C-alpha cells in the first residue's frame, strides 16, 4: 500500500513557454494569482510534501516558500527530466518518500481527488506507474512514479533518442487512471494567451 504521506507532489514548471510570446507560463497572472499558485492550491490539500521543478534562477519562485529542484539532466529534454529531478530530490533529501506524483504548472483545474484516484489505481492494479487519462487521451505529465525507478529513468534519458514519456512507461508495469468530467476537461492546460482567457472564464463561471 502506498501511503499519501509517502508522496512527493512535484509541480513541473521546467517548460520553455514557446507559445506564450515570451512570458513564463507558470508565473502568468490568473485572476489575481500566479498560475503556479492556482496549481498548488489544488495540489497542496492532496499531498503532504511539495516540490517545484524549474530551471534557471529558482529565486523567482521564492514567494511559494517551497524547495525548487532544477533538471538533473541537461538539454530541456521534456517532462521526464522533471520526473527524474523529483526522484533525485527525494533520494537525496527525503529517502522516506516512496513515490513522486507529478502535475503540470499550466493546468489549474486538475481533479481535487487526483492523488486519491491515482493511488487507488496503483493499489488495485498492482502497477509501478499510473498515468492520468480523460476523454480518450493520456496525460503523461500527470503521473505517479516510484522513486525506485530513478536509476532506470536516468539511464533511459542518457540516450538522446529517448524523450517520449510512454516509451519509458511501456517498459514497466503501468495502468491508466481514467478521470471523467461533465463540462471542462480537468486536464485543460494554458498554452496560449487564448487559453489564459478561457481559464479566466472558467474561474468566473465557477
N, C-alpha and C positions, 0 to 999 in steps of 0.2 A: 504493500500500500504506500502510495506517495502522499506524504503529509503536505498540507498547504504551507506549513511553517518551513518546509524544506525547499520551497520555491524561491527563485530569484527572478523577479519581474524585470525584464530588460526592455527599455524603450529604444528602438533602433532609429537613431537620428543622424546616421552617417551618410545619407544620400547627398547627391550633388544639386538637387532642386533645379534641374535643367529647364523645366517648363514653367518656372515662376518668374522669368525675366530678371533673375538676379537674387531676389531676397531668399534667405534661408527659410524653407517652409516651416520648420518646427517653431520658429520664432515669430511667425506671422500673427497679427492680432485677429483673434476670432471673438467678436463680441466682448471686448474688454480684457481678454486673457490671451497670452501666447498659446498657439495651437498645442504645443507640447504640454502645457499646463492642463488643457482640456483632456488630453490623453491620460495624464497622471490622475486627474480627478476620477476617471473610470477605473484605472488600474489599482490605485493605492488601497481601496477597500477590499480588493480581491487577493492581495499577496502581502506577506509580512516584510519582504525585502525588495528594495528597488535599486536600479542602476540605469544610468543613461549611457548608451554607446554613441559617441560622437568623436569626430576627428578635429584636428586644429586646436585652437585655444579653448580649453574647457571652461575657462572663467566666464564665458558668455552664458553658461548655464548655472552660474553661481546662485542665482535667485531661487533655484529649486532646492538648494541645500541637500544635494544627493551626490554620491560618487559618480564621476564621469570617466569612462574607460574607452580609449581610442582602439581602433582596429589593431590587432597584433600581427597582421599580415599586410604588406604594402600593396598599393595599387587600386584602391576603391573597387574591390572585386565583387561587390554586391552584398546582399543580406547575410549570406553565410559567414562573411567576415565579422559581422556584428554578433552573430550567434557564437562564433568562436571566441570573440572578445569577452562575452558574458561568461562563457565557460572558464576562460583563463582567469578572470577576476575572481570567480567563485573558488577555483582551485587555490589561488594564492591568498585570498582574504577570508573566505568563509568555507572551509572544507567540509563543514557540516551540511551545506546545502547540496541537494542531490540533483535538482533539475533547474533548467532555465526555461522561463515562459516568456516568449517574445511578442512584442506588439510594435506596430509602426507608429512613428511620431506624427504622421499626417492623417491618422484615421481616428477621429474623435468620438465616433458613435458605436464602437465595437461593443458587444454584449456585456451587460453588467454581471452576467453569470459565466463569463468566458472561462475563467480559471476553473470553476466548478465543473463545467461541461468537459473541458479538456482532461481534467484529472479522471473524471468518470469514464471517459473513453479509454484512457490508458489502463485503468483498472479492469474494465470489462473485457477488453480485447487482449490484455497482457502483451502490449507492444512497447517498443523503445521510444518511438517518435509519434506524435499526434499532430496532424495538420488540420487547421480550421477550413471549413468549406461552407459555401452558401450558393443557392441558385445555380447549381451545376458547376461552380468554379472553385478551385482550390486557392487558398490564401497562405502560401508557404511562409510569409513573414510572420503570420500568427501561428506559432507552433510551440510545442512542448518538447524539450530535448534533455536527455540525461547528460549530466556533466561528464560522465564516464566515457562519452564519445569524443572528448576533446582531442585526444591524440589521433584518432581516426580522421576527424574532420581537418585537423592541421595538415596531415599527410595528403588528404584529398585536395585541399586548396593549394598545396605546394606545386601541384601540376597546373600550369596556366590554362590548360584545356578544360579544367573542371571549375565551372562557375554556376551551373544550374542547380538550384536547390533540390529539385526532385531527383536529379541524377545521384546525389548523395543519399537522399532519403530512401530511394528504392533499393539500396544496398543493405537496408536494415529492416527489422520488423516495424511496420508503421500502420497507422489507421487514420481515417478521416473523421473528424467530428463535424457533423452536419448541423448548421445553425439555420433555423427558419425565421422568416420575418413576414410582416403584413404589408408594409409600405416601403420604407427606405432600407436598402441592404445595409446592415450594421457595419459592413466592411468597406463602405464607400470611403474613398480617400481623396485628399485635396492635392491635386497635381497642377492645377492651373488657376489663374485668377477667377475664372468662371466657377470652378469647383468651390473656391473660397466663398463666393457669393451664395452658392447653393447651400453650403454649410451654415451660413448665417441665416438663411431662410428656414432651414431645418430647426435651428435653435429657437427662432422666433415662434414657429408653429408648436414647438414643444412647451 
